[in-house]
Amino acid sequence: MNDCYFEGRLVKEPKLLDAPGKKPVCYFTLKRDEYAGQDSDGTRTREVAIPFTSFTGQAKAIAAHARVGDQLFVHYRVENNVREKNGVTEYGFSFIVEKFDFGAPGQLKRAELAQSQG
């Protein structure tokens, strides 16, 4: 088993699928800027984005409380995602959330909090 950690901000609203008789699942993408060396203008960065999948209670918590721009700290594992499509085998990966923590709120969440506090 692999053990991975990622910190980033939500790039769009989490998508929750919660069908009767099925396990709730939430899809969301986190993005961050990372150091990528120096160029003639100074420090260069690159964007790194990872699409995550979470299940059950974690899926519901992320979908209910996370907003675009919010920071999340994710402990995850990588799984192979192999499937047949039109007779062709496609190889990919799934990034499955093991645990997570909410970090700093984004602009949207700060506005919601300010409005609820009057």
N, C-alpha and C positions, 0 to 999 in steps of 0.2 A: 504494500500500500504506500502511496505517496502522501506527503504532508506539505501543503502549500498555504501561503498567506498572501493576501492582496488588500491594499487600501485604495479606495477610489471614491469618486462621486457618481451618483446616478445620472445617466445621460437622458433617460426618458422614464415615464411612469412604469413601475413594475406591472407585469401582466399576470393576474391570478386566474388559474383554471380550477374551479371547485365544483365538479359535477357530482351529483348524488351517486353514492356507492363507489366513488373513486377517491384516491389519495389527492389532497390539494397540492398543486404545484404552482410555483411562481417563477417566472422568467424575468431577469433584469440584467442590465449591463452597467458595469462600473468602468470609469476611465480615470487615468491620472497622467500627469506629465513626468517623464523621467529624464535625467541627465543623459545626454548623448554626445558628449565631447565638446570641443570648442571649435568655432570657426573664426573668420576674420572679424566678425561683429561681437564676439564674446562667447558666452555660454550658449550651447545649442541644446534643445530639448526635443523629445519625441513623445507622441501620444501613445499610450498603451491602453487598450480596451479589452475587457474579457466579459463574455456573456455567461452568466451564472444560472443555475437551476437550484431551487430549494423546494423542500417538501414539507407537508403536514403543518404543524404549528409555526415553524419558522417561515413557511411560505405565507401563511395568513398574517403574521406579524409584520413582515416586510411590506406586503401589499397594503396593509392598513395604515402603517405609520411612516413609511419612507416616501419622500417626494424628490422630484428632479432637483439635483444639486446637493442633496444630502450626502454626507460622507458615511461610508460603511467600512468596517474592518471584517474581512471574511477569511475564515479558515476553511479550506476546501480540498477536495481530491479530484484528480483527473481520471476519467474513465474513457475507454475506447467506445466509439459510437459508430458501429459498422452496420450499414443497411443496404438493401438492394433497391435500386430505383431504375425502372425501365430496363431491367436485365443487367444493369451495371452495378458492381459493388462500389459503394462510396465509403471512404474511410474518414473518420473525423474524431473529435473529442468532445466530451461533456465535462463541464466544470461544476461539480456537485458540492453545495454548501454543507459543511459539517457543523459549523458554529458561526455566529456573527455577532457583532456589536455595532450599535449606532454610534456614529461620531458626531462631528459638528453639523449643525443644521445648515441647509442651503438657503438661498434668498427666499424661495417660496415658503419654506417651513418657518423661517423667521417672520415673514409677513403674516402667516396664519397664527403664529403664537402671539404676535403683537395685537392682532385683531381680537383674539379671544380674551386677552387681558385688559381690553378696553382701551 
